[in-house]
Amino acid sequence: MPNYTLYYFNSRGRAEICRMLFAAAGVHYNDRRIDYSEWNDCRSKMSGSVLPILEIDGKTQIPQSMAIARYLSREFGFHGRNNLEMARIDFISDCFYEILDDYLRLFHDKEGRIMYEQMSDMRTRYIDMDGKMTPVPVGSAASQSRGNSITSSGTPPGAYSDIYGSDVSLDTKSSLCSEGRTDDLSSRGVQPDCYRTGIASESYPSSGRRHRDNTYIDGRMSEKRMRYMETCRRVLPFMEKTLEMQNGGHMFFCGEEMMMCDMMCFCALENPMMENSSFFNTYPRLMALRERVANEPRISKYIKRRYQSDF
């Protein structure tokens, strides 16, 4: 058996699927958790200057969380029995990763780091936004109850009205950088435009300037939250239907055996469910699947003993 070391920060984040695969397989590994204060000294030693990293026998390094997860799932028998089943596991896992990635980016600063210090305040602000960013079809009863604000403002179908009344298009090629996603802390010297502006509040000499900047910051938060919510509304119904196609959705995504995609469902939805469980009430099969994953003996033992973190 190879000697495995998994490098990541002291949180669940993008590495939790990898840890869960180790737990499900009952395979020992070195869970090396890096404090942010160590990162500048460590990053040059990591392939691609990103985390997570899986190191094998102290020689080979594999970057990127989903590449690591696929390698481990193949090694441990959680990646299907034929090419078609493997493809099914891959697309399901990638769908859940979209949700996980959009959720984590809600709390990134302009350098790609999770802002633990501002996390509680940001969560409160994000959750408060949810009710103000619900898409309402033009002409619906809900639209009429708002005094026809959607049609009178000229908002086209398929767009949201954000908390300041400006329109945010759902175009996937917007400034939210829908392509080119990377794992945590990319080594690029220049970040994409959508990550150059920090979310944390700063002090400004002018109250007017401070108000304008805070408004812009909240606008960026609103934009990110809308992207995340739209991803959920696109992916979750598809996943619910995909699960239902297999044994009526009463087992796992690929039948009677738990695979990587089932564990990915648990990991990706863990924090979103903590914050807004009612949002997931319309996906009962996915919620029941998460319970089945959590009740697997090795997974249950791992969840009870793992380090408790906010992310």
C-alpha distance (Angstrom), angle and dihedral (degrees) to the residues before:
residue distance angle dihedral
M1 . . .
P2 3.82 . .
N3 3.78 121.6 .
Y4 3.82 106.8 -110.7
T5 3.81 128.0 -161.1
L6 3.80 119.7 -178.2
Y7 3.82 115.3 -160.7
Y8 3.79 119.4 -158.7
F9 3.78 141.3 124.0
N10 3.79 123.2 -78.9
S11 3.80 93.2 -86.2
R12 3.80 140.8 75.6
G13 3.80 98.4 -111.8
R14 3.78 118.4 123.5
A15 3.81 93.9 -18.5
E16 3.81 98.0 60.5
I17 3.80 94.0 88.0
C18 3.81 88.1 56.3
R19 3.81 92.9 49.3
M20 3.79 90.0 47.8
L21 3.80 91.4 52.5
F22 3.80 90.0 53.1
A23 3.81 89.8 49.1
A24 3.81 93.9 47.7
A25 3.80 90.8 50.3
G26 3.80 93.9 44.4
V27 3.80 89.9 -128.4
H28 3.80 120.4 151.7
Y29 3.81 118.5 -126.6
N30 3.79 139.0 162.2
D31 3.81 107.8 -104.3
R32 3.81 99.4 -154.2
R33 3.81 108.6 -169.5
I34 3.79 115.2 -165.7
D35 3.78 122.0 -152.6
Y36 3.79 116.0 -137.2
S37 3.80 88.8 -117.4
E38 3.82 88.0 63.2
W39 3.77 96.7 48.2
N40 3.80 100.6 89.7
D41 3.80 89.9 53.9
C42 3.81 93.6 44.6
R43 3.78 103.9 41.3
S44 3.81 96.5 79.4
K45 3.82 88.7 57.5
M46 3.82 92.9 54.6
S47 3.79 121.9 86.0
G48 3.79 107.8 -107.5
S49 3.82 89.8 0.7
V50 3.81 90.3 -94.6
L51 3.79 138.5 116.3
P52 2.96 141.4 -101.1
I53 3.80 100.0 53.8
L54 3.80 126.6 174.2
E55 3.80 113.5 -151.8
I56 3.79 118.4 -163.0
D57 3.82 120.2 -157.3
G58 3.79 90.3 -20.8
K59 3.80 91.6 -72.6
T60 3.80 115.6 69.3
Q61 3.79 120.8 58.8
I62 3.81 124.5 -164.2
P63 3.83 116.4 -166.4
Q64 3.83 129.1 -164.6
S65 3.80 120.7 59.5
M66 3.80 98.6 -119.2
A67 3.81 93.2 46.6
I68 3.81 88.0 52.9
A69 3.80 92.0 46.2
R70 3.80 92.5 50.8
Y71 3.79 92.1 48.3
L72 3.80 92.1 50.1
S73 3.80 93.8 44.0
R74 3.80 90.3 53.4
E75 3.79 91.5 47.2
F76 3.81 93.4 47.8
G77 3.80 99.9 39.2
F78 3.82 100.3 -105.3
H79 3.81 97.9 115.1
G80 3.81 104.8 77.9
R81 3.78 137.5 -93.7
N82 3.82 101.1 -99.9
N83 3.80 139.6 19.8
L84 3.80 94.6 -93.7
E85 3.79 92.7 51.6
M86 3.80 90.3 46.2
A87 3.81 90.1 52.7
R88 3.81 89.9 50.5
I89 3.80 91.2 51.0
D90 3.80 90.6 47.6
F91 3.81 97.6 51.4
I92 3.80 92.6 45.0
S93 3.80 91.3 49.1
D94 3.80 91.5 47.5
C95 3.81 91.2 50.7
F96 3.79 91.2 54.7
Y97 3.80 90.2 44.8
E98 3.81 88.6 59.3
I99 3.80 88.8 60.4
L100 3.79 93.0 44.6
D101 3.79 92.9 48.2
D102 3.81 95.1 48.0
Y103 3.80 90.5 46.7
L104 3.81 94.8 51.3
R105 3.79 91.9 46.8
L106 3.79 88.6 61.4
F107 3.80 87.2 74.7
H108 3.81 101.6 38.0
D109 3.77 122.6 115.4
K110 3.80 123.0 -142.7
E111 3.82 90.3 -82.5
G112 3.81 92.8 54.5
R113 3.81 95.1 -105.6
I114 3.80 123.9 133.3
M115 3.80 109.2 -111.9
Y116 3.79 101.5 -133.3
E117 3.80 93.9 171.9
Q118 3.82 93.6 58.3
M119 3.80 95.5 34.1
S120 3.82 99.0 104.0
D121 3.80 93.6 47.8
M122 3.79 92.2 45.0
R123 3.78 92.3 49.6
T124 3.79 90.5 53.1
R125 3.80 91.3 49.7
Y126 3.79 93.1 46.0
I127 3.80 93.9 49.2
D128 3.80 89.4 48.3
M129 3.81 88.2 55.7
D130 3.81 94.8 56.4
G131 3.78 95.9 81.5
K132 3.81 91.2 47.1
M133 3.79 96.3 52.7
T134 3.79 103.5 48.9
P135 3.80 110.3 132.9
V136 3.81 110.8 -119.4
P137 3.81 120.2 -165.4
V138 3.79 113.0 -121.2
G139 3.81 110.5 -102.1
S140 3.81 94.6 19.6
A141 3.79 123.0 133.9
A142 3.79 89.6 -108.1
S143 3.79 89.3 53.1
Q144 3.80 91.2 51.7
S145 3.80 91.1 49.0
R146 3.77 88.8 59.0
G147 3.76 90.7 60.4
N148 3.80 93.7 -101.6
S149 3.79 88.4 -69.5
I150 3.78 91.8 153.8
T151 3.79 96.9 55.6
S152 3.80 95.5 36.3
S153 3.78 91.7 53.8
G154 3.77 91.6 51.7
T155 3.81 95.1 -117.0
P156 3.81 108.5 162.6
P157 3.80 122.1 -133.8
G158 3.79 111.3 -84.6
A159 3.79 95.6 35.7
Y160 3.78 133.0 104.7
S161 3.77 128.6 -134.1
D162 3.78 107.2 -135.4
I163 3.79 128.6 -145.9
Y164 3.81 91.6 -84.2
G165 3.78 95.9 47.4
S166 3.79 96.4 -108.6
D167 3.78 118.9 129.0
V168 3.80 122.3 -109.9
S169 3.78 115.7 -163.4
L170 3.78 120.1 -137.6
D171 3.79 90.2 -139.8
T172 3.82 106.3 141.3
K173 3.80 89.7 -141.1
S174 3.79 94.1 61.5
S175 3.79 124.7 123.6
L176 3.79 90.1 -81.8
C177 3.81 88.7 91.9
S178 3.78 97.6 -126.1
E179 3.79 91.7 -178.6
G180 3.78 131.6 58.6
R181 3.80 98.0 38.2
T182 3.78 115.3 178.9
D183 3.76 136.9 -173.7
D184 3.79 122.1 -97.5
L185 3.78 121.8 -47.5
S186 3.77 105.3 5.9
S187 3.76 114.8 -153.7
R188 3.83 93.7 -131.1
G189 3.74 112.3 130.9
V190 3.80 92.0 -145.5
Q191 3.78 118.1 45.6
P192 3.82 122.1 -147.5
D193 3.79 113.2 -91.0
C194 3.78 93.2 -103.4
Y195 3.82 90.6 61.8
R196 3.79 99.7 42.7
T197 3.78 93.4 85.1
G198 3.79 116.2 71.8
I199 3.77 120.0 -137.3
A200 3.78 96.9 -146.6
S201 3.80 113.7 99.6
E202 3.80 118.7 -109.3
S203 3.77 134.4 -162.2
Y204 3.80 117.8 -102.2
P205 3.80 129.3 -174.6
S206 3.78 94.5 -130.4
S207 3.79 122.3 60.9
G208 3.80 89.4 -151.1
R209 3.80 91.0 52.0
R210 3.80 90.1 46.0
H211 3.82 90.8 52.4
R212 3.81 92.3 49.6
D213 3.82 92.7 47.6
N214 3.80 93.4 46.4
T215 3.79 89.2 49.1
Y216 3.79 89.3 52.7
I217 3.81 91.4 47.4
D218 3.79 91.1 51.0
G219 3.79 88.6 47.1
R220 3.81 90.6 56.0
M221 3.81 89.9 47.9
S222 3.78 89.6 50.2
E223 3.79 91.0 49.9
K224 3.81 92.7 50.5
R225 3.78 92.1 46.5
M226 3.80 91.4 51.1
R227 3.78 91.0 51.1
Y228 3.80 90.8 51.1
M229 3.81 92.9 47.6
E230 3.79 92.0 47.7
T231 3.82 90.3 50.7
C232 3.82 89.3 52.8
R233 3.80 92.1 48.8
R234 3.79 90.8 49.9
V235 3.81 99.7 41.9
L236 3.81 105.1 35.6
P237 3.84 98.7 59.4
F238 3.81 88.7 48.2
M239 3.81 91.2 50.3
E240 3.81 92.0 46.6
K241 3.81 90.2 53.2
T242 3.82 92.4 43.7
L243 3.80 90.7 53.7
E244 3.81 91.9 46.6
M245 3.81 90.2 56.7
Q246 3.82 89.4 66.6
N247 3.83 113.1 68.5
G248 3.78 90.7 -31.6
G249 3.81 89.9 -63.7
H250 3.80 93.1 -71.0
M251 3.81 97.4 118.2
F252 3.81 130.5 27.6
F253 3.79 131.6 -48.0
C254 3.81 92.1 -94.3
G255 3.77 100.6 32.8
E256 3.78 130.4 -88.6
E257 3.82 97.7 -12.1
M258 3.80 126.0 76.4
M259 3.80 114.1 -120.3
M260 3.80 136.5 -176.0
C261 3.82 91.9 -88.2
D262 3.82 91.2 58.5
M263 3.79 90.6 53.2
M264 3.80 89.4 46.0
C265 3.80 88.9 56.4
F266 3.79 89.4 55.3
C267 3.82 95.1 46.7
A268 3.80 98.4 43.7
L269 3.80 95.5 49.8
E270 3.80 98.7 40.5
N271 3.80 99.1 95.5
P272 3.82 96.7 33.1
M273 3.81 89.4 54.9
M274 3.80 91.9 49.7
E275 3.79 90.5 55.1
N276 3.79 101.9 39.9
S277 3.80 112.8 7.6
S278 3.81 93.2 164.2
F279 3.81 89.9 65.4
F280 3.83 88.4 67.5
N281 3.80 97.4 49.3
T282 3.80 90.3 99.7
Y283 3.82 90.7 61.3
P284 3.83 102.2 62.5
R285 3.80 95.9 157.0
L286 3.80 92.5 54.6
M287 3.79 90.5 47.8
A288 3.80 91.1 50.1
L289 3.80 89.5 48.0
R290 3.80 90.5 55.4
E291 3.79 88.9 53.2
R292 3.81 90.9 51.7
V293 3.80 90.9 50.9
A294 3.82 91.7 48.0
N295 3.80 90.7 49.8
E296 3.79 95.1 54.0
P297 3.86 102.7 115.1
R298 3.81 98.2 -121.3
I299 3.80 93.5 39.9
S300 3.80 91.8 48.0
K301 3.80 90.8 51.6
Y302 3.80 91.3 48.3
I303 3.81 94.1 49.5
K304 3.79 91.5 51.7
R305 3.81 93.7 49.4
R306 3.81 102.8 36.3
Y307 3.78 123.7 108.4
Q308 3.80 110.1 -88.6
S309 3.80 112.8 -125.9
D310 3.80 135.6 162.3
F311 3.79 93.5 -119.8
